[in-house]
Amino acid sequence: MEIFEIDRIKKFTSLIEKYKGNNDALFKLYIKRGISYMNIMDKQSSFNDFQMALKIDNKRWEIYYNLGVFYSNFDEPEKAIENFKKSILINPRPYLNYYSVANVYMLLEKYDAAIEYYTNVIKRNKKHYLSYCKRGLCYSKKTTYDKAIEDINRAIEIKPYYSYPHYCKAVVLLKMGMTLKAIEEFTNSINLEHHSMNPNYGLGIARAYSDDFKGAIKELTKIIEVVEMEPLIELMDLEYAPPYYYTARGAIYTAYNFKAEGYIDFIEAEKIYRGTEYDNIFAREKYYLIPHILNLLYLERFDEAEKLFDRCIELKYTPSIWFIYKAALLWMRDKDLNSTLKLIEEGLKKGYRFDYSIKTNLFDGYLFREIKTTDQFKKLLMRYQNQIP
């Protein structure tokens, strides 16, 4: 891919020299060369070319759209949204602008805004199956599962032989706790598409949820082996990046009491996260931190866990489960029951509904085994029982 783009850059550079004085041609050529620079991650050259196009004509929607893509690729989401919206103001017709804004909002976890813009896409193109899929995923994040399934079923009607709608349906079913149906849909997705690793990842997680430890580890190991052999496959697949797979396998090892194997996977994930090639919006460090904390708690490596708790605070990432794990640290290390219960309550207050990891760790898990039968613990959980699935 890089050789192809370098050849294109040479061609565009030659044409820029040839068409000096022809502003319309130069505008298009600078954008095209800027896109090629962006594709080989040459940020400064790409930015310079887009600025040249902007100087030639700042009233065309195409330049703001491509600047939006530029900022999105280089992890400046607010600037990306600003430029996509400028593009829409100049020309509100192309649905691609609305779709691009929606995607950035979804990555920022601003699901209401994402739903609004995916809806704008659907109004302009009722066959845009990707918008139905992603709007459905946004609804599932808000636990509005009926709308989520309705949207994704519509995407399957539009593209019954495409993998992605089946993958999205599996993700929602898994979130709803319908594990066997999720496994069926992940399998359908894999059978329809062999280039993306995401369905295999989902199938591994679903097998873990159904207590098929060997099947889960097998699926995730298969992905890791492919990624290690052909890393460029995952650079084109924007759902997850390679560190995520090590994190997932590490979490499964940890959950099934293979603590040392889990720790090795988390260290491998950390090494990759420290590399600049994955320091972007699609591979955020925060997704690695929480499961690694759990592994360290199981290993009773409390000082290392404390550092990762602090790193979450630096990143302004303290979801409900952060408080649950922090409470576990206080109990396991300090035996401080009052502070432990206080932090658990803070975690339970943060959301109106929680995922299965919270239920597992509060009721079934290793972390609170010594206090979960106490009256104080039982009374606390009773106050929030309607919020825990």
Sequence and secondary structure as in RCSB ss.txt:
>XXXX:A:sequence
MEIFEIDRIKKFTSLIEKYKGNNDALFKLYIKRGISYMNIMDKQSSFNDFQMALKIDNKRWEIYYNLGVFYSNFD
EPEKAIENFKKSILINPRPYLNYYSVANVYMLLEKYDAAIEYYTNVIKRNKKHYLSYCKRGLCYSKKTTYDKAIE
DINRAIEIKPYYSYPHYCKAVVLLKMGMTLKAIEEFTNSINLEHHSMNPNYGLGIARAYSDDFKGAIKELTKIIE
VVEMEPLIELMDLEYAPPYYYTARGAIYTAYNFKAEGYIDFIEAEKIYRGTEYDNIFAREKYYLIPHILNLLYLE
RFDEAEKLFDRCIELKYTPSIWFIYKAALLWMRDKDLNSTLKLIEEGLKKGYRFDYSIKTNLFDGYLFREIKTTD
QFKKLLMRYQNQIP
>XXXX:A:secstr
 HHHHHHHHHHHHHHHHHTTT HHHHHHHHHHHHHHHHHTT HHHHHHHHHHHHHH SS HHHHHHHHHHHHHTT
 HHHHHHHHHHHHHH    HHHHHHHHHHHHHTT HHHHHHHHHHHHHH TT HHHHHHHHHHHHHTT HHHHHH
HHHHHHHH TT HHHHHHHHHHHHHTT HHHHHHHHHHHHHH SS SHHHHHHHHHHHHTT HHHHHHHHHHHHH
HHHH THHHHT  S  HHHHHHHHHHHHHHTT HHHHHHHHHHHHHHHHSGGG STTS THHHHHHHHHHHHHTT
 HHHHHHHHHHHHHTT   HHHHHHHHHHIIIII  HHHHHHHHHHHHHS SS  HHHHIIIIISSTTTTTTTSH
HHHHHHHHTGGG  
